[in-house]
Amino acid sequence: MTSTALVYMMTPGLACFYGGLVESKNFLNQIFLSIVCMAIIPVQWCLFGYSFAFGPGNSVFGSFNYAVLRSFGFNNFYGENSDPMNSLTIPSLTFVSFQCAFAIITVALISGSVVGRMKLIPYMIFVFLWSTFCYDPLARWIFSGQGWLNRMGIIDFAGGMVVHFASGISGLVAAIILGSRSNFDPNVLKTGQTHLPFTVLGTGMLWVGWMGFNGGSAVAANGIASLAIVNTNVAAASSMVMWIILEIILGKATGQNLGVVSIPGTCSATVVGLVVITPGAGYVQPGYALLIGLIGGCIIYLFLL
């Protein structure tokens, strides 16, 4: 449950992170688009989302057997009954809550691609439908023991494919379809970034929350969970350090940036370090996590040049 709370904290952290990067006019809009996911997804998850992702069914899609979580709430008041297909080491309702937090942060990641271009009601409908037809099937394929990719032996410790790849591709498609924010308001880009302290705060909240995100994916309080948490911190730290070193050294070499470090770039590099270690957080040794973070920092620096 501690890991669940930490993952829930990631969504407000993401709201702050995104909010500090958008124009002043869209600041509150960005904050709310992220936070509203915390209301929509638990409703969808309780109604049928969890059942579609982890309930009885085939290797592609679940069923309505666990709709409104009736198999958990009424069979055992304390939620101690175990779902033999998904949660052998923790109470089933704990697993339900943890996976719900994953579903929330995943769709919230897309909000940065539609801010200033989508009204609230259409966005809420999109969140509900995207979770139903995109997230739930993908979670079943990879996270559920019944999923076809899981049975093929796919290695994804904490959601590199389910969370980051899915939200990234969907966000890119949404941004391409909706177009630039300047198409909706030609003056929006002139307001500048006025809330960068929120980006720094959001980065810190994401960093802390990611320990529950990756550590909790071990679904047990054991050595694998400890390894995942250590690797999470090492990768994030090394990615941030790599960004700072590259920006200072290359900035001086080119004469473009004399010892000044970009806050958006540094924070973005930290988040990249967290992202790139997610699929293998419980599988690699800390030395490799350090290397993965360094590579991630290099990649984000090249893309943001």
C-alpha positions as CSV (number, residue, x, y, z in Angstrom):
1,M,0.0,0.0,0.0
2,T,3.0,2.3,0.6
3,S,4.0,1.8,-3.0
4,T,0.5,2.5,-4.1
5,A,0.5,5.8,-2.3
6,L,3.8,6.7,-3.8
7,V,2.6,6.0,-7.3
8,Y,-0.6,8.0,-6.7
9,M,1.7,10.9,-5.7
10,M,3.3,10.8,-9.2
11,T,0.2,12.2,-10.9
12,P,0.3,15.5,-8.9
13,G,4.0,15.5,-9.4
14,L,3.5,15.1,-13.2
15,A,1.0,17.9,-13.1
16,C,3.6,20.2,-11.5
17,F,6.3,19.0,-13.9
18,Y,4.2,19.7,-17.0
19,G,2.6,22.8,-15.6
20,G,6.0,24.5,-15.1
21,L,6.9,23.8,-18.8
22,V,3.8,25.2,-20.5
23,E,2.9,28.8,-21.1
24,S,1.4,30.8,-18.2
25,K,-2.0,30.9,-19.9
26,N,-2.2,27.1,-19.9
27,F,-0.7,26.5,-16.4
28,L,-4.0,25.8,-14.6
29,N,-5.4,23.9,-17.6
30,Q,-2.4,21.6,-17.5
31,I,-2.6,21.0,-13.8
32,F,-6.3,20.1,-14.0
33,L,-5.9,17.8,-17.0
34,S,-3.5,15.7,-15.1
35,I,-5.4,15.7,-11.8
36,V,-8.8,14.9,-13.3
37,C,-7.4,11.5,-14.4
38,M,-7.3,10.6,-10.6
39,A,-11.1,10.9,-10.7
40,I,-11.9,9.2,-14.0
41,I,-9.7,6.2,-13.9
42,P,-10.6,4.8,-10.5
43,V,-14.3,4.8,-11.6
44,Q,-13.4,3.0,-14.9
45,W,-11.1,0.6,-13.0
46,C,-13.8,-0.3,-10.5
47,L,-16.5,-0.7,-13.1
48,F,-14.6,-3.0,-15.5
49,G,-11.1,-1.8,-16.1
50,Y,-9.4,-4.2,-13.7
51,S,-11.6,-7.0,-14.9
52,F,-10.7,-6.3,-18.5
53,A,-6.9,-6.2,-17.7
54,F,-6.6,-9.0,-15.1
55,G,-9.9,-10.9,-14.9
56,P,-10.6,-14.3,-16.3
57,G,-10.7,-14.4,-20.1
58,N,-8.4,-15.2,-23.0
59,S,-4.8,-14.1,-23.8
60,V,-6.0,-10.9,-25.5
61,F,-8.8,-9.5,-23.4
62,G,-10.5,-10.1,-20.0
63,S,-14.1,-10.3,-19.1
64,F,-16.8,-8.8,-16.8
65,N,-16.2,-11.5,-14.1
66,Y,-14.5,-9.0,-11.8
67,A,-16.8,-6.0,-12.7
68,V,-17.3,-3.5,-9.9
69,L,-14.7,-5.7,-8.0
70,R,-17.6,-7.8,-6.7
71,S,-15.3,-10.9,-6.4
72,F,-13.2,-9.1,-3.9
73,G,-15.4,-6.8,-1.9
74,F,-18.2,-9.3,-0.9
75,N,-16.3,-12.6,-0.7
76,N,-14.0,-11.3,2.0
77,F,-14.7,-8.1,3.8
78,Y,-11.0,-7.5,4.7
79,G,-9.8,-8.1,1.1
80,E,-7.4,-10.8,2.1
81,N,-8.6,-13.2,-0.5
82,S,-5.9,-14.0,-3.1
83,D,-6.4,-13.8,-6.8
84,P,-4.3,-16.9,-7.8
85,M,-3.8,-15.5,-11.3
86,N,-2.3,-12.2,-10.3
87,S,-1.5,-11.6,-6.7
88,L,-0.2,-14.5,-4.7
89,T,2.0,-12.5,-2.3
90,I,-0.3,-9.6,-1.4
91,P,-4.0,-9.1,-0.8
92,S,-6.0,-8.9,-4.0
93,L,-7.4,-5.4,-3.2
94,T,-3.8,-4.1,-2.7
95,F,-2.9,-5.4,-6.1
96,V,-6.1,-3.7,-7.6
97,S,-5.2,-0.4,-6.0
98,F,-1.5,-0.6,-7.2
99,Q,-2.5,-1.3,-10.7
100,C,-5.1,1.4,-10.7
101,A,-2.4,3.9,-9.8
102,F,-0.5,2.7,-12.8
103,A,-3.5,3.3,-15.0
104,I,-3.9,6.8,-13.7
105,I,-0.3,8.0,-14.3
106,T,-0.2,6.4,-17.8
107,V,-3.1,8.3,-19.2
108,A,-2.1,11.5,-17.3
109,L,1.2,11.4,-19.2
110,I,-0.7,12.1,-22.4
111,S,-2.2,15.3,-21.0
112,G,0.9,17.3,-21.9
113,S,0.3,16.6,-25.6
114,V,-3.2,18.0,-25.6
115,V,-3.0,21.0,-23.2
116,G,-4.5,24.1,-24.7
117,R,-6.1,22.2,-27.6
118,M,-8.8,20.0,-26.1
119,K,-11.7,21.0,-24.0
120,L,-12.5,19.3,-20.7
121,I,-15.5,17.1,-21.5
122,P,-13.9,15.7,-24.7
123,Y,-10.7,15.1,-22.8
124,M,-12.5,13.2,-20.0
125,I,-14.3,11.0,-22.6
126,F,-10.9,10.4,-24.3
127,V,-9.3,9.4,-21.0
128,F,-12.1,6.9,-20.3
129,L,-12.1,5.4,-23.7
130,W,-8.3,5.3,-24.1
131,S,-7.9,3.5,-20.8
132,T,-10.6,0.9,-21.9
133,F,-9.3,0.2,-25.4
134,C,-5.6,0.9,-25.2
135,Y,-4.3,0.6,-21.6
136,D,-6.4,-2.3,-20.4
137,P,-5.6,-4.7,-23.3
138,L,-1.9,-3.8,-23.2
139,A,-1.8,-4.3,-19.4
140,R,-3.4,-7.7,-19.9
141,W,-0.9,-8.8,-22.6
142,I,2.2,-7.9,-20.5
143,F,1.3,-7.7,-16.8
144,S,-1.3,-10.5,-16.6
145,G,-0.1,-14.1,-16.4
146,Q,-2.7,-14.9,-19.0
147,G,-1.5,-12.3,-21.6
148,W,0.0,-13.6,-24.8
149,L,3.1,-11.4,-24.6
150,N,3.6,-12.4,-21.0
151,R,3.5,-16.1,-22.0
152,M,6.0,-15.4,-24.7
153,G,8.4,-14.3,-22.0
154,I,8.5,-10.5,-22.6
155,I,10.7,-8.7,-20.0
156,D,9.1,-5.5,-18.7
157,F,9.6,-5.2,-15.0
158,A,7.6,-2.1,-14.2
159,G,5.8,-0.9,-17.4
160,G,8.3,0.4,-20.0
161,M,5.9,-0.9,-22.7
162,V,2.6,-0.7,-20.9
163,V,3.1,2.8,-19.4
164,H,5.8,4.8,-21.2
165,F,5.7,3.4,-24.7
166,A,1.9,3.4,-24.9
167,S,1.5,6.9,-23.5
168,G,4.4,8.3,-25.5
169,I,3.1,6.9,-28.8
170,S,-0.5,8.1,-28.0
171,G,0.7,11.5,-27.0
172,L,2.7,11.9,-30.2
173,V,-0.4,10.9,-32.3
174,A,-2.6,13.2,-30.3
175,A,-0.2,16.1,-30.8
176,I,0.1,15.5,-34.5
177,I,-3.7,15.3,-35.0
178,L,-4.5,18.4,-32.9
179,G,-1.6,20.4,-34.2
180,S,0.4,23.3,-32.5
181,R,-1.1,25.3,-29.7
182,S,-0.3,28.4,-31.7
183,N,-3.0,27.2,-34.2
184,F,-5.6,27.7,-31.4
185,D,-4.1,30.9,-30.0
186,P,-1.3,32.7,-32.0
187,N,-0.3,34.7,-28.9
188,V,0.0,31.8,-26.5
189,L,3.8,31.2,-27.1
190,K,4.6,34.9,-26.3
191,T,3.6,34.5,-22.6
192,G,6.8,32.5,-21.7
193,Q,7.5,30.0,-19.0
194,T,6.7,31.5,-15.6
195,H,6.4,28.5,-13.4
196,L,9.7,26.6,-13.6
197,P,9.8,26.1,-9.8
198,F,6.8,23.8,-10.2
199,T,8.8,21.8,-12.7
200,V,11.6,21.3,-10.1
201,L,9.0,20.4,-7.5
202,G,7.3,18.0,-9.9
203,T,10.6,16.3,-10.7
204,G,11.3,15.7,-7.0
205,M,7.8,14.2,-6.5
206,L,8.2,12.0,-9.6
207,W,11.6,10.8,-8.4
208,V,10.2,9.8,-5.0
209,G,7.1,8.3,-6.4
210,W,9.1,6.3,-8.9
211,M,10.6,4.3,-6.0
212,G,7.1,2.9,-5.3
213,F,6.5,2.6,-9.1
214,N,9.5,0.3,-9.6
215,G,9.9,-1.1,-6.2
216,G,6.3,-2.0,-5.8
217,S,6.3,-3.9,-9.1
218,A,8.2,-6.7,-7.3
219,V,4.8,-7.3,-5.6
220,A,6.7,-8.3,-2.4
221,A,9.0,-6.8,0.2
222,N,12.1,-8.6,-0.9
223,G,15.6,-8.2,-2.4
224,I,14.2,-7.6,-5.9
225,A,12.2,-4.6,-4.6
226,S,15.3,-3.2,-3.0
227,L,17.3,-3.7,-6.2
228,A,14.6,-1.9,-8.2
229,I,14.6,1.1,-5.8
230,V,18.4,1.3,-5.8
231,N,18.5,1.1,-9.6
232,T,15.8,3.7,-9.9
233,N,17.8,6.2,-7.9
234,V,21.1,5.4,-9.6
235,A,19.7,5.8,-13.1
236,A,17.9,9.1,-12.4
237,A,21.0,10.5,-10.7
238,S,23.4,9.5,-13.4
239,S,21.2,10.9,-16.1
240,M,20.9,14.2,-14.4
241,V,24.7,14.4,-13.8
242,M,25.4,13.5,-17.4
243,W,23.1,16.3,-18.6
244,I,24.8,18.8,-16.4
245,I,28.3,17.8,-17.5
246,L,27.4,17.8,-21.2
247,E,25.7,21.2,-20.9
248,I,28.6,22.8,-19.1
249,I,31.4,21.3,-21.1
250,L,29.9,21.5,-24.6
251,G,28.4,24.9,-23.8
252,K,31.8,26.3,-23.0
253,A,33.3,24.6,-26.0
254,T,30.8,26.2,-28.4
255,G,30.6,29.5,-26.5
256,Q,26.8,29.2,-26.3
257,N,26.3,28.5,-22.7
258,L,29.1,29.5,-20.3
259,G,28.5,27.5,-17.1
260,V,24.7,27.9,-17.1
261,V,22.5,24.9,-16.6
262,S,19.0,24.7,-18.1
263,I,16.4,23.8,-15.4
264,P,13.9,22.3,-17.9
265,G,16.7,20.3,-19.5
266,T,18.1,19.0,-16.2
267,C,14.6,18.1,-14.9
268,S,13.8,16.4,-18.2
269,A,17.0,14.4,-18.1
270,T,16.2,13.2,-14.6
271,V,12.8,12.0,-15.7
272,V,14.4,10.3,-18.7
273,G,16.7,8.4,-16.3
274,L,13.7,7.2,-14.4
275,V,11.9,6.1,-17.6
276,V,14.8,4.2,-19.2
277,I,15.4,2.1,-16.1
278,T,11.8,1.1,-15.6
279,P,11.7,-2.0,-17.8
280,G,14.8,-3.5,-16.3
281,A,14.8,-2.0,-12.8
282,G,14.5,-5.4,-11.1
283,Y,16.7,-7.3,-13.5
284,V,20.0,-5.5,-13.8
285,Q,22.7,-4.7,-11.3
286,P,23.3,-1.1,-10.1
287,G,26.4,-0.8,-12.3
288,Y,24.3,-1.3,-15.4
289,A,21.6,1.0,-14.1
290,L,24.4,3.7,-13.8
291,L,25.3,3.1,-17.5
292,I,21.7,3.1,-18.6
293,G,21.1,6.4,-16.9
294,L,24.3,7.9,-18.5
295,I,23.1,6.8,-21.9
296,G,19.7,8.2,-21.3
297,G,21.2,11.6,-20.3
298,C,23.2,11.6,-23.5
299,I,20.2,10.8,-25.7
300,I,18.0,13.5,-24.2
301,Y,20.8,16.1,-24.5
302,L,21.2,15.3,-28.2
303,F,17.4,15.6,-28.8
304,L,17.1,18.9,-26.9
305,L,20.1,20.6,-28.5
